[in-house]
Amino acid sequence: MLLSVAIALAPGSLSEVLDECLRRARTRVVFARAPSFPLAAFLLELQRANPNVVFIDLTSPDFEELISQIRGVCSAEVIVVNLTAPPDSIIAAMRAGASDFVTPPVEQSLAAALRRVESRRLQCGNPDSRCLGILSAQGGSGGTTVACHLAAALQRVTEKSILLADLDFGAGDVGFRMEVTGPYTILDAVNNAQRLDFSYWKGLVGNCGPRLDVIPAPRGLVTADSFDHDAVRGVIGFLKSIYDWLIVDLGRGPNVVTLSLLPEMQEILLVTTPELPALHRTKCLVQELEREGFGAARLHIVLTKTPRSSEFSADELQRVLGADICCQLPNQFADLHRAYTERKLVAPDSVLGKQFTHFARKVAGIPDEGDRSHRSLFRRAAALGWGRA
């Protein structure tokens, strides 16, 4: 589990030692600033950083009030670092809301405290995790293109940890497009679900950026009866405890694997094109997903390869298809072909790249500059009466 941490210590040898130990422990330091009184500005910056863990020094003045205030503005666990303070200070800190402590030797004590944090988070899950399934209406719709570029765009516009997972067991090529060349796939996790922990998982997954991991689909033919579908659901549940965002390429469907995973998906993006056969297939899929209990509040259509002009408006298509069109992507075949030939995604400053950035901001609920009107797909679903899966 890649924990994001804040170091709320005054500059000096202790904060430097702690910072070095945290970096070796494969954590991500997102905030480093000594508490300042009054606390308003400090707490606002800490709230924006949204760490999983905050480290404070017991020599800080009014440390009990500091712990209480930190707990009031974010869900982070507070760990106190005690090198010189008397033992009864630790008791006072724990009563104020601290969850753990670090004492000399710092590196060993810190590693043990982080393991306990990971264990608690795995048991409780990550309540803020978002799982978004990408489902293609038919072959060639562009579902994998949407999955790859949306994951990369979310990595650019958020400070969250993101996993792009390929569960298209028929023709998954996320690994190829993202240049993940390792030997392991999602089936390695599924077939070893009983021993799956953070350390084992990090040995499987490929990394494509500071906050973007990728796990490919298996190569070759995989039949539906060659793996345990319940184990797949268990793996997805485990991954929700590690990542803030899961972008899952479900391939063309739905199929038996997709249907088994529907309870794990909070939202599904159904990717289709404006051709009449594709739209007919899309309408059938919307109806099928609704019969499976996946209603309109959790289902959104992404229209790809859209021409400059169309005989049907977006409102007309939405009425016919029975689900909202949350994004329309222009037909930029030449840019995509050029990017894939160079083994890259389209550039963020290209026409299509800007569209994906805008879409990622919409998905994450981050308004474009000067635009406060839209909400994320998840918040809109909640407004329509849907609760978390």
N, C-alpha and C positions, 0 to 999 in steps of 0.2 A: 504494500500500500504506500503510494507516494504521498507522504504527509506534507502539507504546507504549514510552515512554522513562523512564528513571530518572536523576535528577541527584544524584549522590553527591558533592557539593561543599559546602564550608563556605559559609554565607551571606556575601554580599558582592557586589561589582560584577560579578565573573566569573560567578557563578551567575545573577544577574539578566539579564546580557547573553545567556547561554546559554538561559535560560528564554524570553526574548522571541524569539530566533532560532528556537527549536524550535516555538513556537506559530505563527509565520509559516510554518514549513515543513510545517504540517498534520500534526504529530505529536500524540500524546496523552501528556501528562506524568502518570504514575501514581504517581510516588514522587519525593520531594525531601527528602533528609536527608543531612547530613554524616556520614561514617563515624565511628563511635565505637569505641574499644578498651576492653575486649575486644569482639570483633566479633559475638558470638552474637546479641544482640538486633537489631542492625542487619541481619544476614544473614537473620534470621527474617522481618522486615518486608519486606525486599527479595524474598525467596522468595514471600511472599504476594502481592506486587504483580505478580510474574511479567512483567517488561518484556521487550521485544525487544532493547533497547539500554540499557546503563548507561554514563554519562559520569563519569569520575573526573579529578581534577586531579593532575598529576605532582608537585605539591608536597606531596601527602598523605604522611604518614609511613608507611614500610613499604608503599609502593604495590605492590611486586611481590607481597607476601603478600596484600594486599587483592585484587588481580586474581585470584590463584589461588583465594582463598576465594569470590569472586563466581562464578567459573566452576564451582565445586563445588556451588553450591546452585541455580543456574538455568541455562537454556540461552541467556541473553542474550549478545549480543556486547558486549565492553567497548571503549569508545573513550576514549582519553586526550586531555585538553585540556592543551596545552603552550604557555604564554606566556612563562615565564621560565626553565624548567629547561634544562639543557644537552642537546645533541642525543643524547648517549650514553644519557640517561634514556629516550628514545623506544625505542632499541634494546633496553634492558633490559625495558621494558614489553611490547614485542612478543614477546620471548622468554618472558615470564611468561604470555602468553596474550591480550594485547590484540589486537584485529583491525584497528584503525584509529586515526588521531589527527587532532586539530584544532589548527591553528596560525593566527596572524593572517594575513590578515583573517578573523575568526571566522566571519562569516555565509557567505562564499563557501566556506571550507574545510569548514564544517559541512554545507552543502548537498551538496557533493561526497561527503563521507563517508556521508551518509544514502543517496545514490543507490547507492553501492557496497553498502551493507547490503541495500537493496531488490533489487539485481541478484542478490546471493548467495541471498537468500531465494526469489526467483523460480526460480532454477536448482535449488535443493534442495527446493523445495516447503515446505509448512507441515506438519510431522509431526503436529501436534496438531489439525489441522483436522478437523471432523466434518461429514459431509454426510448430511442426513436427508431422504428423499423422502416426500411426503405423497400418497397415492394413494386416490382415491375409488372405492368399490366400484360405485357407480352415481350418477347425477345426483341431487342433493338430499341426499346423505349428510352433507355438511358439511365436506368436505375443505378447502376454501378458508377456512372459518371456523376450523378447527383450525390451519391453516398460519399465518394472520395473528395469531391470539391466542397461539399457541405462540412465534412469533418475538418478539412484544412482551413476553411473560412472561420469555423468556430474557434479553431486554435488561434487565429489571428485576432479575433474580436473579443475573446473572453480571456479570463485568467484561470480558467477551469481545466481540469485534467480530462482528456478525451480519449476514448477507445473507438477505433473503426474496426468492426468485426465482420468478417465475411462468412455468412452462413448459407451462401448459395452453393449447395453441395453438388449441383448439376454442372455449373459452368463458371464458378467463381474466379474472377481475375483481379480482385482488389490488390493482392500481393504483387502482381505484375505491374499494375498501374502506379502503385506507391513504391515500387522498387524495394520490396521486402524480400530478401533472398535467403533467409534462414530456412532450416529444414523442418521447422515445426509449424503445425496448423492448429485450428480450433479443435480438431478431433483428438489431438494429443492431450488437451485439457479435458475433453469429454471422457476419453478412455482412462484417464487417471483422476477422475473427479474425487475419489475418496482421499487422495493424498494432496489435493490442490490447496496450496496456501500461497501467500504473497511471494515468497522466495522462489517457489517452483514456477509460478506464473511468469515472473520476470525473466526466467530462463527461456520461456517459450515465445514471448511477444517481441515484435520488432518495434523500433522507435524511429519516428519520422519527424521529430521536432521536440522542443522543450516540454510540451504538454500533450503530445500526440503519439499514441501507441497504435500499432496495427497488428491484427492477428489474421492470417490468410485462411482461406478455405483449403481443404485437402485437394491434392492433385489427383486426377484420374477419377474413374467412376466410383461413386459411393451410393449404395442402395439404402433405402429407408430402413431396412431391417438389420443393417450392419452396425448399428450403434443404439445406445439407450436414449430414447427421447427425454425421459425424466432427467437423465444426467445432463443433457443440453440445458434444460431449464435450470437445473442446479448451478451450472457454470455461469449462466447469465445472472442468476441471483447473486452469486459470489462476486461477479465483476461489478455489479451495482454498488457493492460496498467499497470498491476501490476507486472507481472513476466518477466524476461529476456528470459526464455525458457518455452514453453508449450510442453510437450510430451503427446500426446493424443492417447489412445488406442481406435481405431475405430472398433475393433472386426473383424468378418469375413464379407467379403463384395465384392463389395460395396452394400449398401442397401439404402433405402430412406433417412435415417439419414445421412449416409456418403456422399451421393451425395449433400445433402443440405449444408454440411459443407465444401465442396471442396474449395469454394472461401476464406475460412479462413485459409486453410492450405498452407503454403509456400512450404513445401516438404512432400512427402509421402514415407515411407519405406514399401515396399510390401514384407512381410515375407512369405517364402515358403521353401519347402524341395526338395531334389533332386529326389524324386520318380516321375516316369513318369506321373501319373494322376495329381499330384500337379503341375508339370511343365506345363502341358496342361492347367490347370485352371489358372495358373499365366499368360500365354500368352494371354488367353481370357480377363483377367482383365486388362492387360496392354493396349490392344486394346480398351476396354470399357472406361477406364480412358482417353485415348487419344481422343476418340469421345466426351467426356465431357470437353475437353479443357485442360486436365492435361497431358501435353506432357512429352517427355523423359527427358528434362532438369530438371524437378521437381520430377521425379519418379525414385526411386532407389530400387534395390532388395537386400534383406538380405536372404542369403541361410543358413538355419539351418540344424543341424543333418548331416553335410557333412562327408562322410567316408574318410579314409586316402587316398584312391585312387578312381578315377572315370573314367569311359570310356569317359566322356565329359570334355573338358577343360572349364575354365571360359569364355574364348573368344567365344567358340562355343555356350555356353549357352546364352551369351549376344546377339549373332546374332539371335539365334532362338527366344528368349523371346522379343527382341525389346527394352530392357532397360539395363542399366549397373548394374552389381553386385558389390555393394559397400562394402560388407562384407560377409565372409564365416565363420560360427561358427561351431566348431567341435561337434561331437556327444558325449556329456558328460552326459548321462542320469543318471549314478550312482551319480555323484556330485550334479546334480540338485535334484534328489530324496532325497539324504541325507540332503541337505540344506532345502528343503521344509518340510521335516519331523521335522526338528528342528525349523521351522518357521523363516527361515532366507533366504537371498539371498546367492548365492555362494560367497565364500571369494574372495576379490580382488586379493590375491596372488595365487589363483588356476589357472589352465590352462584356464578355461572359463572366470574367473574373469579378467585375464590379457587381454584376447581378447576383453572383453567389455570395459576395460579402453582404449585400443588402438582405438577401434571404437569410443568411446566418444571423444577422442582427435581429431580424423579425422572429426567427425561431427562439433566440435567446431572450427576447424581450428588451433589446437594447435599441432605443430610438436612433434613427439617423439624425445627424446634426440639424437642429431646427424643427424636427418632427417628433411630437410627443403624442401622436394620435394612436399608434398601433400598440397592441400588446402581443406577448409571445403566444405561440400556438397553445402552450400548456396553460397559460393563464386564461386564455379565451375558453379552453375546454372546461376549466374549473368554473368560469362564469356561467357556462351553459348547464351546470349542475353535475358535471362529472367529477368524481373523486379519484384520488390516486389508486393505481392498480396495486 
